[in-house]
Amino acid sequence: MSAKVKLRDLIDEMEMQSEEFEAFLTKETGKVVLISSGTFLAAEDEDFDRDRLADWELEEVDTAIDILENDHKYAELPSEYEINEYNMMERFCFSLEDDAIQSALLNAIQGRGAFRRFKDQIITLGVRDEWFEFRDDCYKQIAIDFCERVEIDYEE
């Protein structure tokens, strides 16, 4: 039996994604677990010395082993690359009806420093609230699509 997950919890975890950790939804409990890349390496190493680790590290290694051996019990959350916040910013720009604001934001997201310039411009142009509403809707849809793909019930 699968747990029902709260979309907000999934969204919070997706927003915190990084290259150092992978996030997995435990289908039975609805709990999200984070596993570091190094922990997966240790879990795959048959000669791994468990005596060198603290209790909390052992727990993470055991969870990683369980994920590797029982992948049907877990679903990997979309990574930061699958989420693609740059694409969200670009889609937001094209969603705006004001051509001047759209143009200014499209210019802001070109090249190095795009995220910083975009954040500065949404404040300057007075569309900060609209951006966060758009961004939240994108994350919500990603979370819904994820739940449907892995056949997990969800609630708002």
C-alpha positions in Angstrom: 0.0 0.0 0.0 1.3 3.4 -1.0 1.2 6.5 1.2 -0.5 9.7 0.1 2.1 12.5 -0.2 1.6 16.2 0.2 2.6 18.1 -2.9 4.1 20.9 -0.8 6.5 18.4 0.8 7.6 17.2 -2.7 8.0 20.7 -4.0 10.1 21.7 -1.0 12.4 18.8 -1.6 12.6 19.5 -5.3 13.5 23.2 -4.6 16.4 22.0 -2.4 18.0 19.7 -5.1 21.8 19.8 -5.5 24.5 17.9 -7.3 25.7 16.3 -4.0 22.5 14.5 -3.1 19.8 12.5 -4.7 16.3 12.6 -3.3 14.0 9.5 -3.2 10.4 9.2 -2.2 9.7 6.1 -0.1 6.5 4.9 -1.6 5.3 3.1 1.5 5.6 6.0 3.9 5.6 9.1 1.6 8.9 10.2 3.3 11.6 11.7 1.2 15.2 10.6 1.9 18.4 12.3 0.7 21.4 10.2 -0.2 24.8 11.6 -1.0 26.8 10.4 -4.0 29.5 9.2 -1.6 27.0 7.1 0.3 25.9 5.3 -2.8 29.6 4.6 -3.6 30.0 3.1 -0.1 26.8 1.1 -0.5 28.0 -0.5 -3.7 31.5 -1.4 -2.3 31.4 -5.0 -1.0 34.6 -4.4 1.0 33.2 -1.3 2.7 34.2 -1.1 6.4 31.1 -0.3 8.4 33.0 0.0 11.7 34.5 3.4 10.6 31.1 5.1 10.5 28.9 6.9 13.0 25.4 5.6 13.6 23.7 8.2 11.4 26.2 7.4 8.5 25.3 3.7 8.8 21.7 4.5 8.6 22.2 6.4 5.4 24.3 3.6 3.9 21.7 1.1 4.9 19.0 3.2 3.2 21.2 3.5 0.1 21.6 -0.3 0.0 17.9 -0.7 0.4 17.3 1.7 -2.6 19.8 -0.2 -4.7 18.3 -3.6 -3.9 14.6 -2.6 -3.7 14.2 0.2 -6.3 10.5 -0.7 -6.6 10.0 0.7 -3.1 11.5 4.1 -4.0 11.0 6.8 -6.7 13.8 9.2 -7.5 12.5 12.8 -7.4 13.2 14.9 -10.5 16.7 16.3 -10.5 17.5 20.0 -10.7 18.4 19.3 -14.4 15.0 17.8 -15.1 13.3 20.7 -13.3 15.3 23.3 -15.3 14.6 26.6 -13.7 16.2 28.5 -16.6 13.5 27.0 -18.8 10.9 28.2 -16.3 12.3 31.8 -16.4 12.2 31.7 -20.2 8.6 30.5 -20.3 7.7 33.2 -17.8 9.2 35.8 -20.0 7.1 34.7 -23.0 4.0 34.5 -20.9 4.1 38.3 -20.2 1.9 40.5 -22.3 3.9 43.7 -21.8 6.4 43.6 -24.7 8.9 46.0 -22.9 8.9 43.9 -19.7 9.2 40.7 -21.8 12.1 42.1 -23.8 13.9 43.3 -20.7 13.6 39.9 -19.0 14.6 38.0 -22.1 17.8 40.2 -22.3 18.5 39.6 -18.6 18.5 35.8 -19.0 21.2 35.8 -21.7 24.7 34.6 -20.8 26.6 34.3 -17.6 24.8 35.7 -14.5 21.4 35.2 -16.0 19.8 34.1 -12.7 21.0 37.1 -10.8 20.0 39.6 -13.5 16.6 38.0 -13.8 16.0 38.2 -10.1 17.1 41.9 -10.1 14.9 42.7 -13.1 11.7 41.1 -11.8 12.0 43.4 -8.8 12.8 46.5 -10.9 10.0 45.7 -13.3 7.5 45.0 -10.6 6.7 41.4 -11.7 8.3 39.6 -8.8 5.0 38.3 -7.4 3.9 37.1 -10.9 7.2 35.3 -11.2 6.8 33.4 -8.0 3.3 32.5 -8.8 4.4 31.2 -12.2 7.3 29.3 -10.7 5.2 27.8 -7.9 2.7 26.6 -10.6 5.5 25.0 -12.6 6.9 23.2 -9.5 3.4 22.0 -8.6 2.8 20.6 -12.1 6.2 18.8 -12.0 5.2 17.3 -8.6 1.8 16.2 -9.9 3.4 14.7 -13.1 5.9 12.9 -10.9 3.2 11.4 -8.6 1.2 10.3 -11.6 4.2 8.7 -13.3 5.2 6.7 -10.2 1.6 6.0 -9.3 1.6 7.8 -5.9 -1.5 9.4 -4.5 -1.1 13.1 -3.6 -2.9 15.8 -1.8 -2.7 19.6 -2.1 
